Amino acid sequence: MSEKQNERNVHQWRMSKYPLVCSMVCAILLAVFIGTTLAQNSSEGGSKTGPVTWTVLVGGEAAVEPQEYGLSGAWQFMRFYPENITINLGDKIEWILKASEPHTVTFLGPDGKMPGLLFPENNSSHRLLFNTLVILPQGGLTYNGTKLTGSGQLDVEPNFPRVYNLTFTKPGTFEYFCGFHNMMRGNVTVQLAGKPYPKTQEQIDADSTKRLAADMEAALKAEPITGNVSTHPGPNGTTIHEVKLGYGDGRISLMRFIPMNLTIHAGDSVEWTRGDVAMPHTVTFLSGGKEPDLVLVEPQQRGPPKFVLNPAAQMPAGGKVYSGKGYFNSGAIWGTMLPLPGPSSYNLTFNTIGTYKYLCIFHDYMGMKGQVTVLP
């Protein structure tokens, strides 16, 4: 990789972040938007004999609202639309990111192994590195199954691309993954040139619209589940209030604290617990200070730079009692599908009257922010 490309990658990562209620109005607007997008990208696949460019959507979202970096959905869907597609030899697929959550399109090499997203540097749990085989583009513009090939991170423009194109030069069925969410998988079946296509782009778009609608319906049904927040007695007559860190089953994820706003009394505690099996979150009180960067970029003399998960975000900080001052952080609380070192919950006692804001360093750009009001 050239020095100029390294500098560009460093610039992109320095400027980036690892990149509620779904009303019927939001659902209708999103469906209209999706339908318009798919119609604009439809092709006459069934009637063509030459190379065809097909469209696949990467991820989806609902309950879209304006946020700090633009429109973002509280609900994120971990799926390719469609998950399976049949094309001909020489055809191209254009994957278009349709979510605020970052994703990749990654095809495996001959060993069939999916590279992990994060790994400990020198076997230390205090420094986790992002795998450049996942987050940087790999393999070129064509794929024949002989080498790892991928889009790299698809994320917020202009720092990252939102579109990825790949031409297929060998018949067969090829599985691909999202490097950020391994449960998010798809298959491309490449048949010989000139064979009839089983579906046109219009038929594929119609299937994708139905699948998106089903995911949106699942999000709507999950909303009553996310509202079940409990309290239980604490020491000396105090109360422990539970807040869920999002909600998710591996396919749909709610990027919100549940509840977002909480009122307690001085001496009470709040316990944040995992609500999503896949997504990592933090509980971070800045107390007026600067939010730490999620990723630290360390240039190397040779090869790509190191992309370090910032220990200030990854590791716990502060103490067990919060008085409204200082940097307090739960550290990265990973979902159960990510067996990485870190806590599974976070407990904090509040002893000072006031209103205190906090956020998730991973997903605050999506609106994952909360507030605790402490009364006498």
C-alpha positions as a Python dict, from the first residue, in 0.01 Angstrom:
ca = {
    (1, 'M'): (0, 0, 0),
    (2, 'S'): (137, 341, -94),
    (3, 'E'): (234, 609, 158),
    (4, 'K'): (-32, 837, 8),
    (5, 'Q'): (-301, 574, 60),
    (6, 'N'): (-183, 521, 417),
    (7, 'E'): (-218, 893, 485),
    (8, 'R'): (-568, 889, 339),
    (9, 'N'): (-670, 597, 561),
    (10, 'V'): (-524, 771, 866),
    (11, 'H'): (-716, 1090, 782),
    (12, 'Q'): (-1040, 897, 740),
    (13, 'W'): (-1011, 713, 1070),
    (14, 'R'): (-918, 1026, 1265),
    (15, 'M'): (-1239, 1195, 1148),
    (16, 'S'): (-1466, 895, 1203),
    (17, 'K'): (-1649, 704, 1475),
    (18, 'Y'): (-1731, 344, 1493),
    (19, 'P'): (-1928, 472, 1248),
    (20, 'L'): (-3662, 529, 1956),
    (21, 'V'): (-3965, 451, 1919),
    (22, 'C'): (-4051, 344, 1568),
    (23, 'S'): (-4369, 526, 1481),
    (24, 'M'): (-4595, 430, 1195),
    (25, 'V'): (-4508, 757, 1025),
    (26, 'C'): (-4135, 668, 1031),
    (27, 'A'): (-4214, 321, 899),
    (28, 'I'): (-4417, 457, 609),
    (29, 'L'): (-4156, 719, 521),
    (30, 'L'): (-3879, 461, 530),
    (31, 'A'): (-4076, 221, 313),
    (32, 'V'): (-4134, 497, 56),
    (33, 'F'): (-3764, 587, 63),
    (34, 'I'): (-3660, 223, 20),
    (35, 'G'): (-3905, 171, -263),
    (36, 'T'): (-3780, 480, -442),
    (37, 'T'): (-3417, 374, -401),
    (38, 'L'): (-3483, 24, -528),
    (39, 'A'): (-3682, 150, -824),
    (40, 'Q'): (-3402, 383, -921),
    (41, 'N'): (-3154, 97, -913),
    (42, 'S'): (-3368, -165, -1094),
    (43, 'S'): (-3234, -335, -1406),
    (44, 'E'): (-3375, -547, -1686),
    (45, 'G'): (-3177, -849, -1564),
    (46, 'G'): (-3410, -1116, -1698),
    (47, 'S'): (-3401, -989, -2055),
    (48, 'K'): (-3028, -919, -2097),
    (49, 'T'): (-2762, -1156, -2225),
    (50, 'G'): (-2456, -932, -2174),
    (51, 'P'): (-2295, -828, -1843),
    (52, 'V'): (-2546, -685, -1597),
    (53, 'T'): (-2495, -468, -1289),
    (54, 'W'): (-2708, -578, -995),
    (55, 'T'): (-2794, -391, -675),
    (56, 'V'): (-2783, -524, -318),
    (57, 'L'): (-2857, -310, -13),
    (58, 'V'): (-2628, -333, 289),
    (59, 'G'): (-2813, -303, 619),
    (60, 'G'): (-3124, -105, 692),
    (61, 'E'): (-3267, 120, 961),
    (62, 'A'): (-3591, 259, 1103),
    (63, 'A'): (-3707, 539, 1333),
    (64, 'V'): (-3480, 776, 1140),
    (65, 'E'): (-3421, 1116, 1300),
    (66, 'P'): (-3169, 1400, 1260),
    (67, 'Q'): (-2854, 1344, 1466),
    (68, 'E'): (-2518, 1516, 1503),
    (69, 'Y'): (-2375, 1372, 1180),
    (70, 'G'): (-2698, 1354, 980),
    (71, 'L'): (-3003, 1132, 966),
    (72, 'S'): (-2975, 809, 1162),
    (73, 'G'): (-3210, 530, 1264),
    (74, 'A'): (-3257, 420, 1624),
    (75, 'W'): (-3319, 70, 1488),
    (76, 'Q'): (-3046, -96, 1282),
    (77, 'F'): (-3096, -412, 1076),
    (78, 'M'): (-2805, -655, 1025),
    (79, 'R'): (-2893, -802, 689),
    (80, 'F'): (-2812, -787, 319),
    (81, 'Y'): (-3114, -720, 96),
    (82, 'P'): (-3132, -969, -69),
    (83, 'E'): (-2921, -1224, 119),
    (84, 'N'): (-2899, -1453, -185),
    (85, 'I'): (-2863, -1351, -548),
    (86, 'T'): (-2795, -1541, -873),
    (87, 'I'): (-2605, -1368, -1151),
    (88, 'N'): (-2408, -1466, -1462),
    (89, 'L'): (-2038, -1489, -1522),
    (90, 'G'): (-1898, -1142, -1590),
    (91, 'D'): (-2181, -961, -1410),
    (92, 'K'): (-2118, -696, -1146),
    (93, 'I'): (-2288, -636, -810),
    (94, 'E'): (-2312, -292, -655),
    (95, 'W'): (-2362, -299, -279),
    (96, 'I'): (-2507, 24, -134),
    (97, 'L'): (-2495, 100, 239),
    (98, 'K'): (-2844, 187, 370),
    (99, 'A'): (-2768, 210, 741),
    (100, 'S'): (-2589, 429, 994),
    (101, 'E'): (-2411, 127, 1142),
    (102, 'P'): (-2083, 50, 959),
    (103, 'H'): (-2068, -270, 755),
    (104, 'T'): (-1837, -451, 514),
    (105, 'V'): (-1884, -681, 216),
    (106, 'T'): (-1611, -945, 261),
    (107, 'F'): (-1557, -1255, 45),
    (108, 'L'): (-1335, -1527, 184),
    (109, 'G'): (-1015, -1667, 38),
    (110, 'P'): (-950, -2036, -34),
    (111, 'D'): (-900, -2115, 337),
    (112, 'G'): (-1263, -2025, 404),
    (113, 'K'): (-1178, -1839, 725),
    (114, 'M'): (-1335, -1508, 820),
    (115, 'P'): (-1077, -1271, 968),
    (116, 'G'): (-1174, -1139, 1311),
    (117, 'L'): (-1255, -771, 1355),
    (118, 'L'): (-1049, -717, 1673),
    (119, 'F'): (-751, -893, 1821),
    (120, 'P'): (-532, -826, 2129),
    (121, 'E'): (-194, -672, 2061),
    (122, 'N'): (80, -898, 2201),
    (123, 'N'): (-189, -1098, 2385),
    (124, 'S'): (-270, -795, 2601),
    (125, 'S'): (-633, -724, 2689),
    (126, 'H'): (-549, -353, 2730),
    (127, 'R'): (-483, -293, 2359),
    (128, 'L'): (-722, -423, 2098),
    (129, 'L'): (-641, -364, 1731),
    (130, 'F'): (-886, -347, 1442),
    (131, 'N'): (-796, -598, 1172),
    (132, 'T'): (-687, -419, 855),
    (133, 'L'): (-800, -723, 650),
    (134, 'V'): (-1154, -626, 749),
    (135, 'I'): (-1163, -248, 767),
    (136, 'L'): (-944, -169, 463),
    (137, 'P'): (-1031, -266, 102),
    (138, 'Q'): (-887, -601, -11),
    (139, 'G'): (-847, -797, -332),
    (140, 'G'): (-927, -557, -614),
    (141, 'L'): (-1233, -515, -836),
    (142, 'T'): (-1288, -878, -944),
    (143, 'Y'): (-1346, -1203, -757),
    (144, 'N'): (-1283, -1565, -853),
    (145, 'G'): (-1272, -1727, -509),
    (146, 'T'): (-893, -1747, -483),
    (147, 'K'): (-821, -1460, -242),
    (148, 'L'): (-977, -1256, 34),
    (149, 'T'): (-1168, -972, -128),
    (150, 'G'): (-1369, -701, 42),
    (151, 'S'): (-1501, -350, 50),
    (152, 'G'): (-1337, -238, 371),
    (153, 'Q'): (-1545, -24, 602),
    (154, 'L'): (-1861, 121, 449),
    (155, 'D'): (-1963, 414, 665),
    (156, 'V'): (-2036, 786, 688),
    (157, 'E'): (-1944, 999, 386),
    (158, 'P'): (-1714, 1168, 295),
    (159, 'N'): (-1464, 982, 515),
    (160, 'F'): (-1575, 637, 399),
    (161, 'P'): (-1737, 495, 86),
    (162, 'R'): (-2100, 388, 90),
    (163, 'V'): (-2088, 191, -238),
    (164, 'Y'): (-1885, -116, -334),
    (165, 'N'): (-1862, -279, -678),
    (166, 'L'): (-1733, -626, -759),
    (167, 'T'): (-1729, -823, -1087),
    (168, 'F'): (-1738, -1205, -1076),
    (169, 'T'): (-1507, -1397, -1308),
    (170, 'K'): (-1566, -1759, -1205),
    (171, 'P'): (-1880, -1974, -1178),
    (172, 'G'): (-1978, -2105, -837),
    (173, 'T'): (-2152, -2010, -514),
    (174, 'F'): (-1963, -1768, -293),
    (175, 'E'): (-2054, -1677, 63),
    (176, 'Y'): (-1973, -1335, 202),
    (177, 'F'): (-1991, -1163, 540),
    (178, 'C'): (-2001, -833, 717),
    (179, 'G'): (-1675, -804, 906),
    (180, 'F'): (-1842, -604, 1184),
    (181, 'H'): (-2135, -843, 1229),
    (182, 'N'): (-2052, -1206, 1147),
    (183, 'M'): (-2418, -1310, 1166),
    (184, 'M'): (-2479, -1088, 861),
    (185, 'R'): (-2414, -1314, 562),
    (186, 'G'): (-2504, -1348, 197),
    (187, 'N'): (-2446, -1574, -103),
    (188, 'V'): (-2370, -1495, -466),
    (189, 'T'): (-2433, -1777, -713),
    (190, 'V'): (-2253, -1719, -1043),
    (191, 'Q'): (-2385, -1922, -1336),
    (192, 'L'): (-2244, -1943, -1688),
    (193, 'A'): (-2281, -1642, -1915),
    (194, 'G'): (-2595, -1642, -2129),
    (195, 'K'): (-2807, -1852, -1892),
    (196, 'P'): (-3151, -1711, -1805),
    (197, 'Y'): (-3166, -1528, -1476),
    (198, 'P'): (-3404, -1677, -1216),
    (199, 'K'): (-3516, -1327, -1110),
    (200, 'T'): (-3505, -979, -1254),
    (201, 'Q'): (-3377, -687, -1049),
    (202, 'E'): (-3738, -573, -1009),
    (203, 'Q'): (-3834, -909, -855),
    (204, 'I'): (-3529, -898, -629),
    (205, 'D'): (-3621, -545, -521),
    (206, 'A'): (-3974, -658, -437),
    (207, 'D'): (-3839, -943, -222),
    (208, 'S'): (-3601, -702, -46),
    (209, 'T'): (-3885, -461, 28),
    (210, 'K'): (-4084, -744, 191),
    (211, 'R'): (-3783, -850, 398),
    (212, 'L'): (-3722, -492, 514),
    (213, 'A'): (-4089, -458, 608),
    (214, 'A'): (-4065, -779, 811),
    (215, 'D'): (-3761, -648, 999),
    (216, 'M'): (-3942, -321, 1069),
    (217, 'E'): (-4241, -515, 1200),
    (218, 'A'): (-4010, -716, 1428),
    (219, 'A'): (-3871, -388, 1564),
    (220, 'L'): (-4223, -259, 1632),
    (221, 'K'): (-4313, -581, 1816),
    (222, 'A'): (-3994, -557, 2023),
    (223, 'E'): (-4078, -213, 2159),
    (224, 'P'): (-4295, -343, 2448),
    (225, 'I'): (-4006, -573, 2547),
    (226, 'T'): (-3762, -284, 2564),
    (227, 'G'): (-3988, -97, 2804),
    (228, 'N'): (-3975, -357, 3083),
    (229, 'V'): (-3730, -184, 3319),
    (230, 'S'): (-3709, -295, 3681),
    (231, 'T'): (-3599, -161, 4018),
    (232, 'H'): (-3505, -348, 4333),
    (233, 'P'): (-3412, -250, 4689),
    (234, 'G'): (-3058, -134, 4763),
    (235, 'P'): (-2872, -92, 5093),
    (236, 'N'): (-2999, 146, 5365),
    (237, 'G'): (-3336, 207, 5204),
    (238, 'T'): (-3198, 308, 4863),
    (239, 'T'): (-3314, 182, 4524),
    (240, 'I'): (-3121, 21, 4239),
    (241, 'H'): (-3259, 121, 3898),
    (242, 'E'): (-3191, -96, 3593),
    (243, 'V'): (-3117, 54, 3252),
    (244, 'K'): (-3079, -168, 2947),
    (245, 'L'): (-2793, -115, 2704),
    (246, 'G'): (-2998, -127, 2387),
    (247, 'Y'): (-3190, -424, 2260),
    (248, 'G'): (-3096, -676, 1993),
    (249, 'D'): (-3126, -1037, 1883),
    (250, 'G'): (-2845, -1041, 1626),
    (251, 'R'): (-3064, -925, 1337),
    (252, 'I'): (-3224, -608, 1476),
    (253, 'S'): (-3063, -367, 1722),
    (254, 'L'): (-3200, -69, 1913),
    (255, 'M'): (-2929, 194, 1968),
    (256, 'R'): (-3079, 352, 2279),
    (257, 'F'): (-3049, 341, 2655),
    (258, 'I'): (-3373, 207, 2798),
    (259, 'P'): (-3495, 432, 2950),
    (260, 'M'): (-3308, 729, 2804),
    (261, 'N'): (-3405, 959, 3092),
    (262, 'L'): (-3410, 838, 3451),
    (263, 'T'): (-3503, 1015, 3775),
    (264, 'I'): (-3363, 881, 4105),
    (265, 'H'): (-3283, 1004, 4456),
    (266, 'A'): (-2944, 1079, 4608),
    (267, 'G'): (-2790, 757, 4733),
    (268, 'D'): (-2963, 544, 4472),
    (269, 'S'): (-2768, 339, 4219),
    (270, 'V'): (-2811, 269, 3850),
    (271, 'E'): (-2718, -65, 3700),
    (272, 'W'): (-2672, -83, 3324),
    (273, 'T'): (-2713, -434, 3185),
    (274, 'R'): (-2668, -587, 2842),
    (275, 'G'): (-2976, -587, 2622),
    (276, 'D'): (-2814, -668, 2286),
    (277, 'V'): (-2645, -999, 2204),
    (278, 'A'): (-2428, -847, 1931),
    (279, 'M'): (-2357, -475, 1982),
    (280, 'P'): (-2090, -329, 2211),
    (281, 'H'): (-2178, -27, 2422),
    (282, 'T'): (-2030, 200, 2686),
    (283, 'V'): (-2181, 409, 2967),
    (284, 'T'): (-1969, 724, 2967),
    (285, 'F'): (-2004, 1037, 3181),
    (286, 'L'): (-1783, 1315, 3043),
    (287, 'S'): (-1870, 1573, 3314),
    (288, 'G'): (-1812, 1854, 3067),
    (289, 'G'): (-1489, 1707, 2933),
    (290, 'K'): (-1400, 1602, 2580),
    (291, 'E'): (-1522, 1270, 2446),
    (292, 'P'): (-1228, 1039, 2368),
    (293, 'D'): (-1178, 921, 2011),
    (294, 'L'): (-1294, 566, 1963),
    (295, 'V'): (-1001, 477, 1738),
    (296, 'L'): (-636, 582, 1763),
    (297, 'V'): (-435, 567, 1441),
    (298, 'E'): (-66, 482, 1473),
    (299, 'P'): (130, 507, 1144),
    (300, 'Q'): (389, 237, 1078),
    (301, 'Q'): (710, 262, 875),
    (302, 'R'): (592, -26, 659),
    (303, 'G'): (244, -140, 573),
    (304, 'P'): (-85, 5, 689),
    (305, 'P'): (-116, 193, 1018),
    (306, 'K'): (-235, 34, 1340),
    (307, 'F'): (-596, 108, 1427),
    (308, 'V'): (-620, 87, 1805),
    (309, 'L'): (-943, 72, 2002),
    (310, 'N'): (-875, 363, 2236),
    (311, 'P'): (-807, 228, 2587),
    (312, 'A'): (-985, 538, 2724),
    (313, 'A'): (-1303, 402, 2563),
    (314, 'Q'): (-1232, 33, 2607),
    (315, 'M'): (-1128, 25, 2974),
    (316, 'P'): (-1330, 117, 3287),
    (317, 'A'): (-1251, 453, 3450),
    (318, 'G'): (-1364, 655, 3750),
    (319, 'G'): (-1502, 483, 4056),
    (320, 'K'): (-1825, 345, 4198),
    (321, 'V'): (-1970, 675, 4323),
    (322, 'Y'): (-2045, 968, 4092),
    (323, 'S'): (-2072, 1326, 4220),
    (324, 'G'): (-2091, 1503, 3883),
    (325, 'K'): (-1718, 1549, 3828),
    (326, 'G'): (-1450, 1356, 3642),
    (327, 'Y'): (-1446, 1098, 3364),
    (328, 'F'): (-1647, 787, 3446),
    (329, 'N'): (-1665, 501, 3198),
    (330, 'S'): (-1800, 148, 3210),
    (331, 'G'): (-1550, 29, 2953),
    (332, 'A'): (-1663, -171, 2650),
    (333, 'I'): (-1954, -397, 2740),
    (334, 'W'): (-1956, -651, 2459),
    (335, 'G'): (-2257, -848, 2344),
    (336, 'T'): (-2271, -1216, 2428),
    (337, 'M'): (-2188, -1304, 2067),
    (338, 'L'): (-1850, -1126, 2101),
    (339, 'P'): (-1634, -1320, 2351),
    (340, 'L'): (-1399, -1029, 2423),
    (341, 'P'): (-1258, -920, 2760),
    (342, 'G'): (-1463, -666, 2951),
    (343, 'P'): (-1745, -622, 3201),
    (344, 'S'): (-2097, -751, 3146),
    (345, 'S'): (-2268, -471, 3342),
    (346, 'Y'): (-2197, -137, 3512),
    (347, 'N'): (-2315, -6, 3848),
    (348, 'L'): (-2285, 354, 3966),
    (349, 'T'): (-2412, 525, 4282),
    (350, 'F'): (-2516, 893, 4266),
    (351, 'N'): (-2464, 1103, 4579),
    (352, 'T'): (-2505, 1460, 4447),
    (353, 'I'): (-2823, 1638, 4340),
    (354, 'G'): (-2822, 1742, 3973),
    (355, 'T'): (-2883, 1635, 3615),
    (356, 'Y'): (-2609, 1435, 3446),
    (357, 'K'): (-2577, 1343, 3080),
    (358, 'Y'): (-2397, 1036, 2949),
    (359, 'L'): (-2346, 854, 2620),
    (360, 'C'): (-2226, 541, 2441),
    (361, 'I'): (-1892, 614, 2275),
    (362, 'F'): (-1964, 353, 2008),
    (363, 'H'): (-2306, 485, 1906),
    (364, 'D'): (-2360, 840, 2034),
    (365, 'Y'): (-2363, 963, 1672),
    (366, 'M'): (-2681, 757, 1630),
    (367, 'G'): (-2841, 930, 1929),
    (368, 'M'): (-2749, 678, 2199),
    (369, 'K'): (-2740, 925, 2487),
    (370, 'G'): (-2898, 927, 2830),
    (371, 'Q'): (-2964, 1143, 3132),
    (372, 'V'): (-2985, 1078, 3506),
    (373, 'T'): (-3162, 1333, 3724),
    (374, 'V'): (-3081, 1304, 4096),
    (375, 'L'): (-3334, 1448, 4344),
    (376, 'P'): (-3290, 1503, 4720),
}
